[in-house]
Amino acid sequence: MTEVHSAEAEQFFRLMSLHKYWLNADFLRDVFMRRLKNSDPPAEADFATTMDNHIAMSLWYATVYVVIEGSRGAGLSDPDLDVLLADDHVDHLRRFRNQIFHYQEEYDNPKLLEFLGENDDDAEAVTTWIRKTHAALGKAIETAIQANLDSNHSENQNRQ
């Protein structure tokens, strides 16, 4: 027997799925931030630590794009988030994500530098952007879930 779900219920489950992906990205952000906090300054860090930090950062950044992709599929809209997602960084992040999760024959792939930029100022700008985007995604997802729950609660109250 096939269950019929309301559009609100389907949207709720889409949002909950999106939240799961955001939690994955948030976990990886925490891993990366703890690594940075516990590491020597970059100039003093050994090669293995530098590589591990780079891997942690790359996985976090790549999973943020997965959430961006899902937010579009879920029709998520939020004024602060919409401004951040209108930035050219989004397409560069998509290519960066592809470089992380799809095998590349080249060891040094230009997609990384395309996203991170060519100098410290570029890297700082993209770091600020991804932190703001990560936070805005989390806020927008939680707000949308709460609005969906409130709407369903009001609907149920009106039926009684």
C-alpha positions as CSV (number, residue, x, y, z in Angstrom):
1,M,0.0,0.0,0.0
2,T,1.4,3.4,-1.0
3,E,1.1,6.2,1.6
4,V,0.1,9.6,0.5
5,H,2.1,12.4,2.0
6,S,1.2,16.0,2.0
7,A,3.5,18.5,0.3
8,E,4.4,19.9,3.8
9,A,5.4,16.4,5.0
10,E,7.5,15.8,1.9
11,Q,9.2,19.2,2.4
12,F,9.8,18.4,6.0
13,F,11.6,15.2,5.1
14,R,13.6,17.0,2.4
15,L,14.7,19.5,5.0
16,M,15.6,16.8,7.5
17,S,17.7,15.1,4.9
18,L,19.4,18.4,4.1
19,H,20.0,18.9,7.8
20,K,21.7,15.6,8.0
21,Y,24.2,16.7,5.3
22,W,24.7,20.0,7.1
23,L,25.5,18.0,10.3
24,N,28.1,16.1,8.3
25,A,29.7,19.4,7.1
26,D,29.5,20.8,10.7
27,F,31.2,17.7,12.1
28,L,34.0,18.2,9.5
29,R,34.3,21.9,10.3
30,D,34.7,21.0,14.0
31,V,37.4,18.4,13.1
32,F,39.3,21.0,11.0
33,M,38.9,23.8,13.7
34,R,40.2,21.4,16.5
35,R,43.1,20.5,14.3
36,L,44.0,24.1,13.7
37,K,43.7,24.9,17.4
38,N,45.9,22.0,18.4
39,S,48.5,22.4,15.7
40,D,51.7,24.4,15.6
41,P,51.6,27.6,13.5
42,P,51.7,26.7,9.8
43,A,55.3,27.8,9.4
44,E,56.4,25.4,12.2
45,A,54.1,22.5,11.4
46,D,55.6,19.3,10.0
47,F,54.6,18.0,6.6
48,A,52.2,15.3,7.9
49,T,50.3,17.7,10.1
50,T,50.1,20.2,7.3
51,M,48.7,17.5,5.0
52,D,46.2,16.3,7.6
53,N,45.0,19.8,8.1
54,H,44.6,20.3,4.4
55,I,42.6,17.1,4.1
56,A,40.3,18.1,7.0
57,M,39.8,21.5,5.4
58,S,39.2,20.0,2.0
59,L,36.6,17.6,3.3
60,W,34.7,20.3,5.2
61,Y,34.7,22.7,2.2
62,A,33.6,19.9,-0.2
63,T,30.7,18.9,2.1
64,V,29.5,22.5,2.3
65,Y,29.0,22.3,-1.4
66,V,26.9,19.2,-1.0
67,V,24.7,21.2,1.4
68,I,24.5,24.1,-1.1
69,E,23.4,21.7,-3.8
70,G,20.8,20.1,-1.5
71,S,19.5,23.5,-0.4
72,R,18.7,24.4,-4.0
73,G,16.9,21.0,-4.5
74,A,14.9,21.7,-1.3
75,G,14.0,25.2,-2.5
76,L,15.6,26.7,0.6
77,S,15.5,30.5,0.5
78,D,16.9,33.0,3.1
79,P,17.9,36.6,2.4
80,D,21.4,36.2,4.0
81,L,22.0,32.9,2.4
82,D,20.8,34.0,-1.0
83,V,23.4,36.8,-1.1
84,L,26.2,34.4,-0.2
85,L,25.0,31.8,-2.8
86,A,25.0,34.5,-5.6
87,D,28.8,34.8,-5.3
88,D,31.2,33.3,-7.8
89,H,32.7,31.3,-5.0
90,V,29.9,28.8,-5.4
91,D,30.9,27.6,-8.8
92,H,34.6,27.5,-7.8
93,L,33.5,25.4,-4.7
94,R,31.6,23.0,-7.0
95,R,34.7,22.4,-9.0
96,F,36.8,22.1,-5.8
97,R,34.3,19.5,-4.5
98,N,34.6,17.6,-7.7
99,Q,38.4,17.6,-7.3
100,I,38.0,16.2,-3.8
101,F,35.4,13.5,-4.5
102,H,36.3,12.5,-8.1
103,Y,39.6,11.0,-9.0
104,Q,42.0,13.4,-10.7
105,E,45.1,12.1,-12.6
106,E,47.0,15.3,-11.7
107,Y,48.6,15.5,-8.3
108,D,48.5,19.3,-8.1
109,N,45.0,20.2,-9.4
110,P,44.3,23.8,-10.4
111,K,40.7,23.5,-9.1
112,L,42.1,23.9,-5.5
113,L,43.9,27.1,-6.3
114,E,40.9,28.3,-8.3
115,F,38.8,28.2,-5.2
116,L,41.4,29.2,-2.6
117,G,42.9,32.0,-4.8
118,E,46.4,33.0,-5.7
119,N,47.4,34.9,-2.5
120,D,46.8,35.2,1.2
121,D,44.1,37.9,0.7
122,D,42.2,35.6,-1.7
123,A,42.4,32.7,0.8
124,E,41.3,34.9,3.6
125,A,38.3,36.1,1.6
126,V,37.2,32.6,0.7
127,T,37.7,31.4,4.3
128,T,35.4,34.2,5.5
129,W,32.9,33.4,2.7
130,I,32.8,29.6,3.5
131,R,32.4,30.3,7.3
132,K,29.5,32.7,6.7
133,T,27.9,30.3,4.1
134,H,28.2,27.3,6.5
135,A,26.6,29.3,9.3
136,A,23.9,30.7,7.0
137,L,23.0,27.3,5.7
138,G,22.6,25.9,9.2
139,K,20.5,28.9,10.3
140,A,18.3,28.7,7.1
141,I,17.8,25.0,7.4
142,E,16.8,25.2,11.1
143,T,14.5,28.1,10.4
144,A,12.8,26.3,7.5
145,I,12.3,23.1,9.6
146,Q,10.8,25.1,12.4
147,A,8.5,27.0,10.0
148,N,7.4,23.7,8.6
149,L,6.7,22.3,12.0
150,D,4.8,25.4,13.1
151,S,2.7,25.3,9.9
152,N,1.8,21.7,10.4
153,H,1.0,22.3,14.1
154,S,-1.3,25.2,13.1
155,E,-2.9,23.1,10.4
156,N,-3.6,20.3,12.9
157,Q,-5.0,22.8,15.5
158,N,-7.4,24.2,12.8
159,R,-8.7,20.7,12.0
160,Q,-9.6,20.0,15.6
